[in-house]
Amino acid sequence: MTDTAASSSKGPAKKASKPGKPGIFSRIATFLRQVIGELKKVVTPTRKELINMTAVVLVFVVIVMGIVTVLDLGFGRAVLWVFGGNINIEQ
């Protein structure tokens, strides 16, 4: 048995004394330092990138609106057909 293994097997191991939990103000200060550190990493997009991303979002929203509209009209007609509604939707 090595000295390290022999010495570690003698009695219960002493736990390192852990310092107490930091106070509320030090935790707030740490949080604010971390927030400022993360904000320094933020890269502001150029005007061209911003316009491009805005256009992509608007196109995506229009496409999703079209899909939802078609599904809504389709489900509405299906419900009227299943439950025998004789109401004309295009009034």
C-alpha positions in Angstrom: 0.0 0.0 0.0 1.4 3.4 -0.8 1.8 6.2 1.7 -1.0 8.2 0.0 -3.5 5.3 0.2 -2.4 4.4 3.7 -2.7 7.9 5.0 -6.1 8.5 3.4 -7.5 5.4 5.0 -6.7 6.5 8.6 -9.9 7.7 10.1 -12.6 9.9 8.6 -11.5 12.5 6.1 -11.7 16.1 7.2 -13.9 18.2 5.0 -12.6 21.5 3.9 -14.3 24.2 5.7 -16.5 25.9 3.1 -17.0 29.7 3.6 -20.5 30.8 4.2 -22.9 31.9 1.5 -22.1 35.4 0.3 -24.5 38.1 1.5 -27.3 39.5 -0.6 -25.4 42.7 -1.6 -22.4 40.8 -2.8 -24.6 38.4 -4.8 -26.3 41.4 -6.4 -22.9 43.0 -7.2 -21.7 39.8 -8.7 -24.9 39.5 -10.8 -24.5 43.1 -12.1 -20.8 42.5 -13.0 -21.8 39.4 -14.9 -24.6 41.3 -16.7 -22.2 44.1 -17.7 -19.7 41.5 -18.9 -22.3 39.8 -21.1 -23.5 43.1 -22.5 -20.0 43.9 -23.6 -20.1 40.7 -25.8 -23.2 41.9 -27.7 -22.5 42.8 -31.3 -24.8 45.4 -32.8 -26.0 44.4 -36.3 -25.3 46.7 -39.2 -28.1 48.5 -41.0 -28.0 46.1 -43.9 -28.1 43.1 -41.5 -31.0 44.6 -39.6 -33.0 45.3 -42.8 -32.3 41.7 -44.0 -33.4 40.1 -40.7 -36.5 42.3 -40.5 -37.5 41.3 -44.1 -37.0 37.6 -43.2 -39.2 37.9 -40.1 -42.0 39.8 -42.1 -42.0 37.2 -44.9 -42.1 34.4 -42.3 -45.1 36.1 -40.5 -47.0 36.5 -43.8 -46.4 32.8 -44.7 -47.6 31.6 -41.3 -50.7 33.9 -41.5 -51.5 32.4 -44.9 -51.2 28.8 -43.5 -53.3 29.6 -40.5 -56.0 31.3 -42.6 -56.2 28.3 -45.0 -56.4 25.9 -42.0 -59.1 28.0 -40.3 -61.3 28.2 -43.4 -60.8 24.5 -44.1 -61.7 23.4 -40.5 -64.6 25.8 -40.5 -66.0 24.3 -43.7 -65.3 20.7 -42.4 -67.2 21.5 -39.1 -70.2 22.8 -41.0 -70.2 19.8 -43.3 -69.9 17.3 -40.4 -72.6 19.0 -38.3 -74.9 19.7 -41.2 -74.7 23.5 -41.2 -76.6 25.0 -44.2 -75.2 28.4 -43.5 -73.4 30.1 -46.4 -70.0 31.3 -45.0 -69.5 33.9 -47.8 -72.3 36.3 -46.6 
